[in-house]
């Protein structure tokens, strides 16, 4: 099973217990489908959402420990230094 497959399987377990809304679930699913960190802008573009809408849901997912920020990375869209986002695997 690949890292991507494992992340997606873990996503289903974690997200069902987190109680987050539909938009947040879509964002978590998008992030879980990537091995490397992604920017908020990448998520927004990939899901055809406003970046401001993504930012609010990302904060909710971080508080629920579904995703986490990484050290700064270069956003491939904005070309700015931004915090990346990764899906947290449930270690329990």
CORZI-V669536 format. One line per field, one symbol per residue. ss: DSSP state (a for helix, b for strand, c for the rest). phi: phi as a letter, one per 30 degrees, with the letter a starting at -180 (. if undefined). psi: psi as a letter, one per 20 degrees, with the letter a starting at -180 (. if undefined). Layout:
ss=???
phi=???
psi=???
This chain:
ss=ccaaaaaaaaaaaaaaaacccaaaaaaaaaaacccccbcaaaaaaaacccaaaaaaaaaaaaacccbbbbbbbbccccccbbbbbbbccccc
phi=.dddddddddeeddddcdiddddddddddddddcddebdddddeddchbdedddedddddddddhcbbdceebdddcdicdbddbbdcdddd
psi=prggggggghghgghhihkrrgghgggggghhjpgqqqrhhgggghjlrqhhhggghggghghjkhrqqrrqropigikrorprpqppqoj.
